[in-house]
Amino acid sequence: MFSEEIKKYSWDETTERIHAKTDEDVRRALSKAKCDVEDFMALISPAAEPYLETMARLSRKYTQERFGNVMSMFIPLYLTNSCTNSCVYCGFHVSNKMKRTILTPEEMVNEYKAIKKLAPFENLLIVTGENPVLAGVPYLAKALDLAKPYFSNLKIEVMPLSADEYSELRRHGMNGVICFQETYNAANYNIYHPRGKKADFQWRVDGFDRMGQAGVHSIGMGVLIGLEKEWRTDVTMMARHLRYLQKHYWKTKYSVNFPRMRPAENGGFEPNVIMSDRELAQLTFAMRIFDHDVDISYSTRESARFRDNMARLGVTTMSAESKTDPGGYYSYPQALEQFHVNDERTAVEVAEALRKEGVEPVWKDWDSSFDAADTGCAGKGAAA
């Protein structure tokens, strides 16, 4: 499990190594056809800042070679804001005094129909707070069953589950799982997650292994930029995690996200660091140079202008017209949001802006029929 692997790496030593990277280290990384984690550390280091234009050109080259001039479009649907955790940065935390909403099956279908009227979305991300009693696996299975007639690709972003539970949801049409580790700094993790199941660092970080063991087709990962002052160290730990997963569960497709903290009804928690657009661009280019095949996703947390500018330079997946309140498309458009979005354009407007950048929005790029039935878990045998 990765919880054992990560013990090999010191947070403080990793931080020192990143900041010790030199101009020569950066140029060496840029010259390599295949980069390792040390090269990634050089490319995200302060020493790489003068090479941003060079990195952008290289990132665009690799993106076009692997993905072409297309952007995969998806939309999230929050089914509930009910949560038993107390994440200090989140609007859904259990101590927040507000009305909790859990969509009924009928309301789910109304949301699915409303989304289909916005744009021809086929990629749906189902999101919930972490409430295993009221919104656990049976609830998610029902949501997936009801969504299948409307969408060809179904992913979930919910509480970490067991391998058996992921396998169960696969049988109900789930193709992918997204889970943000939030931070890989085990020493500080409980500061941000003081109680609830999410307070268990090991259970969360090992959730990705359980996804791989269950043969999940697509795994998405990310850290929340703003929790840790040393964001470069956090994303380096994630890069190590990505390489570990690719080695052990090599049939699985991977995506990464670098969400920057957005305003939320969270009791006044302030980010420990503010990442600039230039730094996020550098990180995006570095990830693409490090891994030519990984999906890089930008959500509506980012501004319209920044998303448009990055559309040809490394990003391959985007959300559009997102609502972060449960039932926000039809049933409860005024419910409490998890966070405030930045890009408030309609999906049609986002698509038109992408076309002006020479990028074609793709609404469907996966179908469950593409997945060979019962071919065995992606990780079986590979881990040995």
Secondary structure, 3 states (H helix, E strand, C coil): CHHHHHHHCCHHHHHHHHHCCCHHHHHHHHHCCCCCHHHHHHHHCHHHHHHHHHHHHHHHHHHHHHHCCEEEEEEEEEEECCCCCCCCCCCCCCCCCCCCCECCHHHHHHHHHHHHHHCCCCEEEEEECCCCCCCCHHHHHHHHHHHCCCCCEEEEECCCCCHHHHHHHHCCCEEEEEEEEECCCHHHHHHHCCCCHHHCHHHHHCHHHHHHHCCCCEEEEEECECCCCCHHHHHHHHHHHHHHHHHHCCCCEEEEECCECCCCCCCCCCCCCCCCHHHHHHHHHHHHHHCCCCEEEECCCCCHHHHHHHCCCCCCEEECCCCCCCCCCCCCCCCCCCCCCCCCCCHHHHHHHHHHCCCEEECCCCCHHHCCCCCCCCCCCCCC
